[in-house]
Amino acid sequence: MTLDDIDAFVFDFDGVLTNNLVYLNQEGVESVACSRADGLAFDVLRKLNKPAFILSTEKNLVVEERAKKLKIPAIQGVSDKVEAIKKCADKHAFNLK
């Protein structure tokens, strides 16, 4: 398999685009840490004309904001990630092989 055989990339958010830690302040507000280096990888995927998506079971503003910064769509609040990927593949005519 080569890069040409891949139609798109789908990334989870927590633990993939974060360090998998949750920080809580004294008011109970959560935050996460993301790496700025990820932005470079998404720039490369764009240059290679390879679509990328964030797929998350949670619906969280931080996921939406990070996706905007990375200039990729975020699919959030899904309970069945396999079904969500199938729907995305159908919508964009991606080959799941």
C-alpha positions in Angstrom: 0.0 0.0 0.0 1.2 3.5 -0.8 0.0 6.9 0.1 -1.8 7.1 -3.3 -4.0 4.2 -2.1 -5.3 6.2 0.9 -8.3 8.4 0.2 -8.5 10.2 3.5 -7.2 10.2 7.1 -9.5 10.1 10.2 -8.1 11.0 13.6 -9.6 10.6 17.1 -9.0 13.6 19.2 -8.3 12.6 22.8 -5.0 10.8 23.0 -4.2 11.3 19.3 -4.3 15.1 18.9 -3.8 15.6 22.7 -1.4 14.2 25.2 -4.4 12.2 26.7 -4.4 14.3 29.9 -7.2 16.4 31.2 -6.4 19.5 33.2 -9.0 20.8 35.7 -8.9 24.2 37.3 -10.4 25.1 40.7 -13.7 26.0 39.0 -13.9 22.5 37.5 -13.2 23.8 33.9 -11.4 21.2 31.8 -8.6 21.9 29.3 -6.3 19.7 27.2 -2.9 20.2 25.6 -2.4 20.0 21.9 0.8 20.0 20.0 1.5 22.8 17.5 3.6 20.3 15.5 0.4 18.6 14.4 -0.4 21.7 12.3 2.6 20.9 10.1 1.4 17.4 9.4 -2.1 18.7 8.4 -0.4 21.3 6.1 1.4 18.4 4.4 -1.8 16.4 4.0 -3.4 19.4 2.4 -0.5 19.8 0.0 -0.8 16.1 -0.9 -4.6 16.7 -1.4 -5.4 14.1 1.3 -8.6 15.0 3.2 -8.4 14.7 7.0 -11.1 14.6 9.6 -11.4 14.5 13.4 -13.8 12.0 14.7 -14.8 12.2 18.4 -17.5 10.6 20.5 -17.7 13.7 22.7 -19.1 17.0 21.5 -16.7 19.6 22.9 -15.9 23.2 21.9 -12.2 22.5 22.2 -12.4 19.9 19.4 -14.3 22.3 17.2 -11.8 25.1 17.8 -8.8 22.9 17.2 -10.3 21.5 14.0 -10.8 25.1 12.8 -7.2 25.9 13.6 -6.1 22.8 11.7 -8.5 23.7 8.8 -10.2 20.2 8.9 -13.7 19.1 9.6 -14.7 17.7 13.0 -17.3 15.0 13.3 -18.4 15.0 16.9 -20.9 13.4 19.2 -20.9 10.0 17.5 -21.6 6.9 19.5 -20.7 4.5 16.6 -17.4 5.5 15.0 -17.5 2.7 12.4 -20.9 3.9 11.2 -19.7 7.5 11.2 -16.7 6.6 9.0 -18.9 4.6 6.6 -21.2 7.7 6.3 -18.2 9.9 5.7 -16.8 7.6 3.1 -20.2 7.4 1.3 -20.6 11.1 1.4 -17.2 11.8 -0.1 -16.8 8.6 -2.2 -13.8 7.4 -0.3 -12.8 3.8 -0.7 -12.7 2.0 2.6 -10.3 -0.7 1.4 
